[in-house]
Amino acid sequence: MDTKPTTKLIDALTVRTKFGEIMETVEKEQVRYVVSRRGKAKIVLMSIRDYLQNIVKKPDVLVQLQMDAKKAGKDTISDKEIDAEIRAYRKSKKS
């Protein structure tokens, strides 16, 4: 289940000394960190998933395809089912 990311403040020194831990927290707990230096916010750390879902603008055609797939129940198919769909499509093109 997707949860809305939480945002926490952290200083640059802490980021430097605990970078590995912070990376894990960002990825696993969907936490964003606003990193400050000398009391001023400088950067934001967030997971790539958070970035792609909330920052990167999706083309309208991709958004429409995703909505259509969700309506058709195709948004939860397995890798095995996807492979079968690809094989069937390729086979139909060869015929």
FIDRENMAR-248990 format. One record per atom (N, C-alpha, C, O): x, y, z. Coordinates in steps of 0.02 Angstrom, whole numbers, padded with zeros to 5 digits, always signed. Layout:
XYZ...
//
This chain:
+00042-00059+00000+00000+00000+00000+00045+00062+00000+00093+00066+00038+00028+00110-00042+00067+00171-00046+00046+00219+00010-00014+00230+00020+00095+00246+00044+00081+00296+00095+00114+00360+00074+00163+00361+00038+00086+00415+00098+00114+00480+00082+00180+00489+00119+00183+00476+00180+00232+00510+00083+00297+00519+00117+00294+00571+00172+00258+00621+00167+00332+00559+00225+00338+00609+00278+00404+00647+00266+00450+00621+00236+00406+00708+00291+00466+00749+00282+00496+00764+00349+00462+00784+00396+00562+00755+00354+00599+00769+00415+00657+00816+00400+00684+00816+00345+00675+00856+00449+00732+00900+00443+00794+00865+00471+00789+00829+00520+00851+00877+00439+00914+00847+00461+00971+00893+00440+00967+00927+00389+01024+00893+00480+01080+00936+00463+01131+00898+00420+01133+00836+00422+01171+00935+00382+01218+00905+00336+01269+00860+00370+01288+00808+00343+01292+00878+00429+01340+00837+00465+01312+00767+00480+01346+00717+00471+01250+00765+00502+01217+00701+00516+01211+00660+00453+01221+00599+00454+01195+00693+00398+01190+00657+00334+01257+00626+00316+01261+00568+00295+01311+00664+00324+01378+00638+00308+01397+00578+00351+01427+00531+00327+01379+00580+00414+01400+00527+00460+01354+00466+00459+01374+00411+00479+01292+00475+00437+01243+00420+00438+01211+00408+00370+01152+00390+00366+01248+00420+00317+01219+00417+00250+01186+00350+00234+01131+00349+00207+01219+00295+00250+01191+00229+00236+01124+00217+00270+01077+00193+00240+01120+00235+00334+01058+00228+00372+01003+00271+00342+00945+00250+00336+01021+00332+00324+00972+00379+00296+00946+00353+00229+00887+00358+00215+00991+00326+00187+00969+00297+00124+00918+00242+00134+00867+00240+00100+00931+00198+00182+00884+00144+00196+00816+00171+00219+00764+00148+00196+00818+00219+00264+00756+00250+00289+00717+00282+00232+00656+00275+00228+00752+00319+00190+00720+00353+00134+00685+00302+00089+00628+00312+00069+00720+00247+00074+00692+00197+00029+00636+00156+00060+00582+00149+00030+00648+00130+00120+00601+00082+00150+00541+00115+00183+00486+00088+00181+00551+00174+00213+00497+00206+00251+00465+00265+00214+00422+00299+00241+00487+00277+00152+00461+00332+00112+00465+00398+00150+00415+00434+00157+00525+00413+00175+00537+00476+00212+00577+00522+00167+00622+00500+00132+00559+00585+00167+00599+00636+00133+00637+00675+00186+00610+00689+00240+00698+00692+00171+00738+00733+00217+00754+00800+00185+00778+00802+00128+00741+00854+00220+00765+00919+00200+00831+00929+00238+00832+00931+00299+00885+00935+00200+00952+00940+00230+00971+01013+00235+00967+01051+00187+00991+01032+00295+01010+01102+00306+01085+01108+00320+01117+01062+00344+01110+01166+00303+01180+01182+00317+01181+01252+00347+01158+01300+00316+01209+01257+00406+01210+01320+00443+01139+01350+00451+01129+01410+00445+01092+01305+00463+01024+01327+00476+00981+01343+00416+00924+01362+00423+01008+01335+00355+00970+01350+00294+00960+01286+00254+01007+01248+00243+00897+01274+00232+00881+01216+00192+00919+01220+00126+00918+01271+00092+00952+01164+00107+00992+01164+00047+00969+01113-00005+00965+01129-00064+00953+01052+00017+00933+00999-00029+00878+00956+00002+00864+00961+00061+00848+00914-00041+00799+00866-00018+00823+00796-00039+00843+00786-00096+00821+00749+00007+00835+00679-00008+00769+00642-00010+00728+00647+00036+00759+00604-00065+00698+00564-00071+00714+00501-00111+00764+00499-00147+00671+00451-00106+00682+00389-00143+00669+00401-00217+00633+00447-00236+00698+00358-00257+00686+00363-00330+00613+00350-00345+00584+00381-00391+00582+00305-00308+00510+00291-00319+00468+00353-00304+00423+00370-00343+00483+00386-00248+00448+00447-00230+00458+00500-00284+00411+00534-00304+00520+00507-00307+00536+00556-00359+00497+00542-00423+00468+00588-00452+00497+00479-00446+00463+00463-00508+00387+00471-00502+00354+00492-00550+00359+00455-00444+00287+00459-00435+00262+00531-00425+00208+00548-00446+00303+00572-00392+00278+00637-00371+00310+00698-00404+00283+00753-00400+00368+00689-00434+00403+00746-00462+00405+00745-00538+00390+00795-00570+00423+00688-00567+00429+00683-00639+00360+00686-00672+00314+00650-00653+00354+00730-00721+00291+00738-00757+00283+00681-00806+00326+00670-00849+00229+00644-00800+00216+00588-00846+00181+00615-00908+00139+00660-00904+00199+00588-00966+00163+00608-01027+00089+00589-01021+00072+00538-00991+00046+00629-01050-00027+00617-01045-00045+00548-01071-00089+00515-01043-00012+00525-01124-00028+00460-01152-00012+00404-01102-00049+00355-01098+00042+00412-01064+00060+00362-01013+00008+00361-00957-00012+00308-00934-00013+00419-00936-00065+00424-00884-00129+00389-00908-00159+00352-00869-00149+00401-00970-00209+00371-00997-00202+00295-01001-00248+00258-00984-00144+00271-01023-00132+00199-01026-00136+00167-00957-00165+00113-00949-00107+00200-00907-00109+00174-00839-00181+00171-00812-00200+00123-00779-00219+00223-00827-00290+00224-00804-00330+00169-00839-00370+00136-00807-00319+00160-00904-00354+00108-00942-00335+00039-00915-00378-00005-00908-00271+00029-00900-00248-00036-00874-00281-00050-00806-00301-00106-00792-00285+00001-00765-00316-00008-00699-00389-00026-00705-00413-00071-00670-00425+00008-00750-00496-00007-00760-00506-00078-00785-00554-00112-00766-00459-00101-00828-00465-00168-00857-00437-00222-00811-00440-00281-00828-00411-00203-00753-00383-00251-00707-00314-00277-00727-00292-00328-00702-00282-00242-00772-00216-00263-00797-00159-00230-00759-00101-00238-00778-00174-00193-00707-00121-00159-00670-00090-00204-00617-00043-00183-00582-00114-00264-00610-00088-00309-00558-00067-00376-00587-00063-00425-00550-00052-00380-00652-00033-00444-00681+00040-00459-00662+00080-00415-00649+00055-00523-00661+00122-00546-00641+00171-00542-00699+00151-00532-00757+00235-00550-00683+00286-00551-00736+00273-00608-00785+00283-00601-00845+00252-00664-00758+00238-00722-00800+00181-00706-00850+00186-00724-00909+00130-00673-00827+00074-00654-00870+00096-00602-00922+00074-00604-00980+00140-00556-00902+00166-00507-00950+00206-00541-01004+00197-00526-01064+00249-00588-00985+00288-00626-01034+00243-00664-01083+00257-00666-01143+00189-00693-01057+00143-00730-01100+00109-00682-01150+00101-00699-01208+00090-00623-01126+00060-00573-01171+00108-00553-01227+00089-00546-01285+00171-00543-01208+00222-00523-01258+00232-00579-01309+00235-00566-01369+00238-00641-01284+00246-00697-01331+00187-00703-01378+00197-00713-01438+00127-00696-01352+00067-00701-01394+00066-00646-01447+00048-00658-01504+00084-00586-01427+00085-00530-01474+00137-00542-01529+00123-00532-01588+00197-00562-01509+00250-00575-01558+00231-00632-01606+00245-00629-01666+00199-00683-01579+00177-00739-01620+00125-00716-01671+00126-00737-01729+00079-00672-01650+00028-00647-01696+00058-00603-01751+00031-00601-01806+00113-00570-01736+00146-00528-01786+00183-00569-01838+00190-00548-01895+00208-00629-01818+00244-00673-01864+00196-00707-01913+00217-00724-01969+00135-00716-01893+00086-00752-01935+00065-00713-01995+00024-00736-02035
//
